[in-house]
Amino acid sequence: MKASELRDKDQAALVKELNELLKAQFSLRMQIATQQLSNTSQLKKVRRDIARVKTAINSKGVL
């Protein structure tokens, strides 16, 4: 996900995207805890996507 794509979205879409990413992060953490996740770099990618979405939300003055 690129920052330019996030800047084009409205605040409702950004909040929805943030919620989906937080659910994905929780799921990945549970997979790591139960040793079902083989590619642990996915967690890093999701964490950075969450940061990008939060930055886009803050730049729009929402939240």
C-alpha positions, 0 to 999 in steps of 0.5 A: 500500500502506497501513501499516495493511494491513502491520500486519495481516500476519504476519512471513512475509507481510511478508518475502515482500512485501519480496522481491517489492518488491526484485525489482520495484525491480531490474526498474525500475532495469534498465528505466531503464538501458535507457531502456524505462521512461517513468514514472520515478515508479514507482521512487519508489513502490516505494522508499517501499513498501520502506521501509514494509515494513521499518518494519513488520518492525522494529516487530514485532521481526523481523530 
